[in-house]
Amino acid sequence: MSNAVKDLTKGSPTKLILGFMLPMLLGIIFQQFYNMVDTIVVGQFLGINSLAGVGLTGSLNFLVLGFCIGTCAGFAIPVAQKFGEKDFDGLRRYVGNTIWLGAAFAVIMTLVTCLLCGNMLELMNAPGDFNAPDSVIRQAYSYIFVIFLGLPVTFLYNILSGIIRSLGDSKSPVIFLVISSILNVGLDLLFIVVFGMGVAGAGWATVLAQLISGILCLIYMIKKFDILRLKKEDIRINGRAMARLCSMGLPMGLQYSITAIGSILMQTAVNGLGEVYIAAVTAGSKVSQFACCPFDAMGSTMATYCGQNIGAGEIARVEKGVRRCSVIGVVYAAVAMTVLMIFGGNIAMIFVNSSEPAVLEQVRGLAGEFLFYNGMFYIPLAFVNIIRFSIQGLGNSRLALFAGVFEMVARGGAALALVPVFGFIAVCLASPAAWIMADMFLLPALFYTIKMLKRRHIPHPPRLKENKD
């Protein structure tokens, strides 16, 4: 077995979680760095309409890329469980069938999204004339079309990095992301500033940079993981393995997409408020996404941790790990909340450039208000990520899916009913309402899942022999 493999079923849960989470956090930060650099360069060099165009694609981007990322993360859970069981033949069978499924999903989703992305932007009430090159909707289309064209690259990286992490190695994918992130910065400046490719250049920079990270993951897997050296029988299509992978991957992917539907409805409501509000929510959302990276890292960590430990039958370690990670989440949430409530508006201004001081001041105030109210509810958000991914790691993706439904209902309801009446304050409180509603479902769902697993793993007492004498 390779030295890169890490067994999370033995040792201190706190140390293992932190040791796995910190490299994961760095990796997620660099993933956010992709989009952050795009936004900064677009906002500073191309103006507020281009910034608004890229910004209003965020929820649509989340709808599609979230499905891809969630599905790939779900495919990795059976791999982690087989690793915990030390069933390496089964592990390789899952990896081989993941390759087939990933390729099929990538082709289908690329075709569908590229054909329909223009229609989706129009349904979102994106402002401007589609035929005007400088309009917000045209800028949005130029960017998101390239991102969707690169969906095979998104599947490549997320499937490979998910498999690597399922074996306990969270450090190597980070190294590859650092390399590609540095490349992304250079390509952004080259394509936008030097070649004048506009917002499409930002999209191409992201796709090419992620392609590099995916290729590096592939090379690393081939060289370092002996247990991943597939034979002919491993890559043979197996209906039972594919069914298991889909039963884990599709609910996780749909969970992201269902959540994104609420975000799209909210973005549509924001679009109706005008370009300044779009730019403010774009800048505020970028800061919030960056601040939430540790929550994402905690979630991904708990999916692998719970997957390996339930594979090994270590339910007590699962419960202990969830408690320890929850403490870490609450502490970080309190720190992040304090920073954003005080400095949020000023931090958001790194994404905005305008020749009109009045516009800048308005965007600063609106972005600061958005971050103030979001930051107040980071503790519920910490539990959303930790508990939901723990449930998924335990193999109950379908149950975790319903949390996404609760989030969608909260955001969608705010967008359709509250924003027209209360305006921007309803935008600010939509996500906190979604997090609280999700927690109301997830907490009982976790207790139920663990209770069912305990019943399954506790052997029945031996039947006493009757005394025939």
C-alpha positions in Angstrom: 0.0 0.0 0.0 1.3 3.5 -0.9 2.6 5.8 1.9 0.2 8.5 0.5 -2.8 6.4 1.8 -4.0 7.5 5.2 -6.3 5.4 7.4 -8.8 7.6 9.4 -10.1 4.7 11.4 -7.3 4.7 14.0 -5.9 7.5 16.2 -7.3 10.7 17.7 -10.4 11.9 15.8 -9.5 15.5 16.5 -6.0 15.2 15.1 -7.1 13.2 12.1 -9.9 15.7 11.3 -7.6 18.7 11.6 -4.8 17.0 9.7 -7.1 16.1 6.9 -9.1 19.3 6.9 -6.3 21.8 6.8 -4.9 20.7 3.4 -8.5 20.4 2.2 -9.1 24.0 3.3 -6.1 25.2 1.4 -7.4 23.4 -1.7 -10.9 24.9 -1.4 -9.3 28.3 -0.9 -7.4 27.9 -4.1 -10.6 26.8 -5.9 -12.2 30.0 -4.7 -9.1 31.8 -5.8 -9.9 30.8 -9.4 -13.2 32.6 -9.3 -11.9 35.4 -7.1 -9.1 36.3 -9.5 -11.6 36.2 -12.4 -13.9 38.6 -10.6 -11.1 40.9 -9.5 -9.6 41.2 -12.9 -13.0 41.5 -14.6 -14.1 44.2 -12.1 -10.9 46.2 -12.3 -10.2 46.0 -16.0 -13.6 45.5 -17.7 -16.0 47.6 -15.6 -19.2 47.2 -13.6 -21.3 45.7 -16.4 -18.8 42.9 -16.9 -18.6 42.4 -13.1 -22.4 42.2 -12.9 -22.4 39.8 -15.9 -20.0 37.4 -14.3 -21.7 37.8 -10.9 -25.2 36.9 -12.1 -23.9 33.6 -13.5 -23.0 32.6 -10.0 -26.2 30.8 -9.1 -26.4 29.2 -12.6 -22.8 28.1 -12.2 -23.7 26.6 -8.9 -26.6 24.8 -10.4 -24.5 23.0 -12.9 -21.0 22.8 -11.4 -22.6 22.0 -8.0 -24.2 19.0 -9.5 -20.9 17.9 -11.1 -18.9 18.4 -7.9 -21.6 16.8 -5.7 -21.9 13.8 -8.0 -18.1 13.3 -8.0 -18.0 13.6 -4.2 -20.7 10.9 -4.0 -18.9 8.6 -6.3 -15.9 8.8 -3.9 -17.9 7.7 -0.8 -18.2 4.0 -1.8 -14.4 4.1 -2.5 -13.8 5.4 1.1 -16.1 2.8 2.6 -14.3 -0.1 0.7 -11.0 1.3 1.9 -12.3 1.3 5.5 -13.3 -2.4 4.9 -9.9 -3.1 3.4 -11.7 -4.6 0.4 -9.3 -3.4 -2.3 -10.9 -5.5 -5.1 -14.2 -3.8 -4.5 -12.5 -0.4 -4.3 -10.9 -0.8 -7.7 -14.2 -2.0 -9.2 -15.9 1.2 -8.0 -13.0 3.3 -9.4 -13.3 1.6 -12.8 -17.0 2.2 -13.0 -16.7 5.8 -11.8 -14.6 6.4 -14.9 -17.4 5.3 -17.2 -20.0 7.2 -15.3 -17.9 10.4 -15.2 -17.3 10.3 -18.9 -21.0 9.8 -19.7 -22.2 12.6 -17.4 -19.5 15.0 -18.7 -20.6 14.5 -22.4 -24.3 14.8 -21.7 -24.1 17.8 -19.4 -21.7 19.7 -21.7 -24.0 19.4 -24.6 -27.2 20.3 -22.7 -25.8 23.3 -20.8 -24.0 24.8 -23.8 -27.1 24.6 -25.9 -29.4 26.1 -23.2 -27.3 28.6 -21.2 -28.6 31.6 -23.2 -32.2 30.6 -22.6 -31.4 30.1 -18.9 -30.0 33.6 -18.6 -33.1 35.1 -20.2 -35.3 33.2 -17.8 -33.3 34.7 -15.0 -34.3 38.2 -16.1 -30.7 39.1 -16.8 -30.7 42.9 -17.7 -29.7 44.2 -21.1 -30.1 43.4 -24.8 -28.6 40.0 -25.7 -27.4 41.5 -29.1 -25.5 44.4 -27.4 -21.9 43.3 -26.8 -21.5 45.4 -23.6 -24.8 44.5 -22.0 -24.9 42.5 -18.8 -26.6 39.5 -20.3 -24.2 39.3 -23.2 -21.2 39.5 -20.8 -22.8 36.7 -18.7 -23.3 34.5 -21.7 -19.7 35.0 -23.0 -18.4 33.8 -19.6 -20.7 31.0 -18.7 -20.6 29.4 -22.1 -16.9 28.8 -21.8 -17.2 27.5 -18.2 -19.9 25.0 -19.4 -17.7 24.0 -22.4 -15.1 23.0 -19.8 -17.3 20.6 -17.8 -15.3 17.5 -18.8 -12.3 19.2 -17.2 -14.4 19.8 -14.1 -15.4 16.1 -13.9 -11.8 15.0 -14.5 -10.4 17.0 -11.6 -13.2 16.3 -9.1 -13.4 12.6 -9.8 -9.6 12.1 -9.5 -9.2 14.4 -6.5 -12.2 12.8 -4.8 -10.7 9.3 -5.2 -7.3 10.5 -3.8 -9.0 12.1 -0.8 -11.1 9.0 -0.2 -7.8 7.1 0.5 -6.9 9.7 3.1 -4.6 11.9 1.0 -5.9 15.4 1.2 -2.5 17.1 0.6 -1.6 16.1 -3.0 -4.7 17.7 -4.7 -3.9 20.9 -2.9 -0.4 21.0 -4.4 -1.8 20.6 -7.9 -4.4 23.4 -7.2 -1.7 25.8 -6.1 0.2 25.2 -9.3 -2.9 25.7 -11.4 -4.1 28.7 -9.4 -0.8 30.5 -10.1 -1.2 29.6 -13.7 -4.8 30.9 -13.6 -3.6 34.3 -12.4 -1.2 34.6 -15.3 -3.8 33.4 -17.9 -6.4 35.9 -16.6 -4.1 38.8 -17.1 -2.8 37.4 -20.5 -6.2 36.7 -22.0 -8.0 39.8 -20.6 -5.4 42.5 -20.4 -3.0 41.5 -23.2 -5.2 39.7 -25.7 -8.4 41.7 -25.0 -10.6 38.6 -24.9 -13.0 40.1 -22.4 -15.0 38.0 -19.9 -14.5 34.9 -22.1 -10.8 35.1 -21.4 -11.6 34.7 -17.7 -13.5 31.6 -18.5 -10.8 30.1 -20.6 -8.2 30.9 -17.9 -10.3 28.9 -15.4 -10.9 25.9 -17.7 -7.2 25.6 -18.7 -5.9 26.0 -15.2 -8.3 23.3 -13.9 -7.2 21.0 -16.8 -3.6 21.2 -15.6 -4.7 20.3 -12.0 -6.7 17.3 -13.4 -3.8 16.0 -15.4 -1.4 16.3 -12.4 -3.9 14.3 -10.3 -4.0 11.6 -13.0 -0.2 11.3 -13.2 0.1 11.2 -9.4 -2.5 8.5 -9.0 -0.8 6.3 -11.6 2.6 6.7 -10.0 1.8 6.6 -6.2 -1.2 4.4 -5.6 -0.6 0.7 -6.1 -4.1 -0.2 -5.0 -5.5 1.9 -7.8 -3.7 0.0 -10.6 -6.8 -1.3 -12.5 -7.0 -4.6 -14.3 -9.4 -5.5 -17.2 -12.0 -6.8 -14.8 -11.9 -3.6 -12.8 -12.9 -1.4 -15.8 -15.6 -3.8 -16.9 -19.0 -2.3 -16.7 -20.7 -3.6 -13.5 -24.4 -2.9 -13.1 -24.4 -3.4 -9.4 -21.4 -1.1 -8.8 -22.8 1.6 -11.1 -26.2 1.4 -9.3 -24.4 1.9 -5.9 -22.3 4.8 -7.3 -25.4 6.5 -8.7 -27.3 5.9 -5.5 -24.6 7.9 -3.7 -23.5 10.4 -6.4 -26.9 11.5 -7.8 -28.5 12.5 -4.5 -25.4 14.5 -3.6 -25.4 16.2 -7.0 -29.1 16.9 -6.9 -28.7 18.3 -3.4 -26.4 21.0 -4.8 -28.7 21.6 -7.7 -31.9 21.8 -5.7 -30.2 24.3 -3.4 -29.0 26.2 -6.5 -32.6 26.5 -7.7 -33.4 28.7 -4.7 -30.2 30.7 -5.4 -31.3 31.2 -9.0 -34.7 32.5 -7.9 -32.9 34.8 -5.5 -30.5 36.0 -8.2 -33.5 36.6 -10.5 -35.0 38.8 -7.8 -31.7 40.7 -7.4 -31.5 41.2 -11.1 -34.7 43.1 -10.9 -33.2 45.6 -8.5 -30.6 46.8 -11.0 -26.9 46.7 -11.8 -25.7 48.3 -8.6 -27.4 45.7 -6.5 -26.1 42.9 -8.7 -22.6 44.2 -8.3 -23.0 44.5 -4.5 -24.4 41.0 -4.1 -21.6 39.7 -6.4 -18.9 41.3 -4.4 -20.5 40.3 -1.1 -21.0 36.7 -2.2 -17.4 36.4 -3.3 -16.2 37.5 0.2 -18.7 35.2 1.9 -17.7 32.2 -0.3 -14.1 32.8 0.7 -15.0 33.1 4.4 -17.0 29.9 4.1 -14.2 27.8 2.7 -13.4 26.2 6.2 -17.1 25.1 6.4 -16.7 23.4 3.0 -13.4 21.8 4.2 -15.1 20.5 7.3 -17.9 19.0 5.3 -15.6 17.2 2.8 -13.4 16.0 5.7 -16.4 14.5 7.5 -17.6 12.7 4.4 -14.3 10.8 4.1 -13.9 10.4 7.9 -17.4 8.9 8.3 -17.1 6.8 5.1 -13.9 5.1 6.2 -15.1 4.6 9.8 -18.5 3.2 8.9 -16.8 0.9 6.5 -14.7 -0.4 9.5 -17.8 -0.6 11.7 -16.5 2.1 14.1 -19.8 3.9 14.9 -18.5 5.3 18.2 -15.6 7.0 16.3 -18.1 8.5 13.9 -20.1 10.1 16.8 -16.9 11.4 18.5 -15.6 12.8 15.2 -18.9 14.7 14.5 -18.8 16.3 18.0 -15.2 17.3 17.7 -15.7 18.8 14.2 -18.7 20.7 15.4 -16.7 22.4 18.1 -14.1 23.4 15.5 -16.9 24.8 13.3 -18.5 26.9 16.1 -15.2 28.5 17.0 -14.3 29.4 13.5 -17.9 30.7 12.8 -17.6 33.1 15.7 -14.3 34.5 14.4 -15.5 34.8 10.8 -18.7 36.4 12.0 -16.9 39.1 13.9 -14.5 40.0 11.0 -17.3 40.3 8.4 -19.6 42.2 10.6 -16.9 44.9 11.1 -14.9 44.9 7.9 -17.2 43.1 5.3 -18.0 46.2 3.2 -14.4 47.3 2.9 -13.2 43.8 2.0 -15.8 43.6 -0.7 -14.4 46.7 -2.5 -11.4 44.8 -3.8 -13.8 43.4 -6.5 -15.3 46.7 -7.6 -14.0 49.5 -9.8 -16.0 52.5 -11.0 -15.3 56.1 -12.0 -18.3 57.3 -10.0 -17.6 57.7 -6.3 -21.3 57.6 -5.5 -21.7 54.2 -7.1 -18.7 52.9 -5.1 -20.1 54.1 -1.8 -23.5 52.6 -2.6 -21.9 49.2 -3.5 -19.8 49.3 -0.3 -22.8 49.9 1.9 -25.0 47.3 0.3 -22.2 44.6 0.3 -21.4 45.4 3.9 -25.1 45.0 4.9 -25.2 41.7 3.0 -22.1 40.3 4.8 -23.3 41.6 8.2 -26.5 39.6 8.1 -24.9 36.5 6.6 -22.1 36.5 9.1 -24.5 36.6 12.0 -25.7 33.1 11.1 -22.4 31.3 10.3 -22.9 28.9 13.3 -26.0 27.4 11.7 -24.1 27.2 8.4 -21.3 25.3 10.1 -23.7 22.6 11.2 -25.3 22.4 7.8 -22.0 21.4 6.2 -20.7 19.2 9.0 -23.9 17.2 9.6 -25.0 16.9 5.9 -21.7 15.5 4.8 -21.5 13.2 7.8 -24.8 11.7 6.8 -23.6 11.3 3.3 -20.4 9.6 4.4 -22.5 7.2 6.4 -24.2 6.2 3.2 -27.6 8.0 3.5 -27.3 10.5 0.6 -31.0 10.4 -0.1 -31.8 11.6 3.4 -29.3 14.4 3.2 -30.9 15.4 -0.1 -34.0 16.7 1.7 -31.8 19.4 3.4 -31.3 20.9 0.0 -35.1 21.0 -0.5 -35.4 23.0 2.7 -32.8 25.5 1.6 -34.5 25.8 -1.8 -37.9 26.5 -0.2 -36.4 29.2 2.1 -34.5 31.0 -0.7 -37.2 30.6 -3.3 -39.9 31.8 -0.9 -37.8 34.9 0.0 -37.2 35.7 -3.7 -40.8 35.3 -4.8 -42.6 36.7 -1.8 -40.3 38.8 0.3 -37.9 40.7 -2.0 -40.8 42.4 -3.9 -42.2 43.7 -0.5 -39.1 44.3 1.7 -36.4 44.8 -0.9 -32.7 44.2 -0.3 -33.0 43.2 3.4 -34.9 40.1 2.2 -31.9 39.3 0.0 -29.6 39.6 3.0 -31.7 37.2 5.2 -32.5 34.6 2.6 -29.4 32.4 3.1 -29.6 32.5 6.9 -33.2 31.4 6.7 -32.1 28.6 4.4 -29.4 27.4 6.8 -31.7 27.4 9.8 -34.4 25.4 7.9 -31.8 22.9 6.8 -30.5 22.4 10.3 -34.0 21.8 11.6 -34.1 18.7 9.3 -30.4 17.6 9.5 -30.1 17.3 13.3 -32.9 14.7 13.7 -31.7 13.1 10.4 -28.2 12.5 11.8 -29.6 11.0 15.1 -31.9 8.7 13.0 -29.1 7.6 10.7 -26.7 6.7 13.6 -29.5 4.9 15.4 -30.2 2.8 12.4 -26.5 2.0 11.9 -26.2 0.9 15.5 -29.0 -1.5 15.1 -27.5 -2.9 12.0 -24.0 -3.4 13.5 -25.0 -4.7 16.9 -25.1 -8.5 16.6 -28.0 -10.4 18.0 -27.3 -12.3 21.2 -26.7 -16.0 20.7 -29.8 -18.1 21.2 -29.7 -20.1 24.4 -30.0 -23.9 24.0 -33.0 -25.4 25.4 -32.4 -27.7 28.4 -34.0 -30.9 27.3 -33.2 -32.7 30.5 
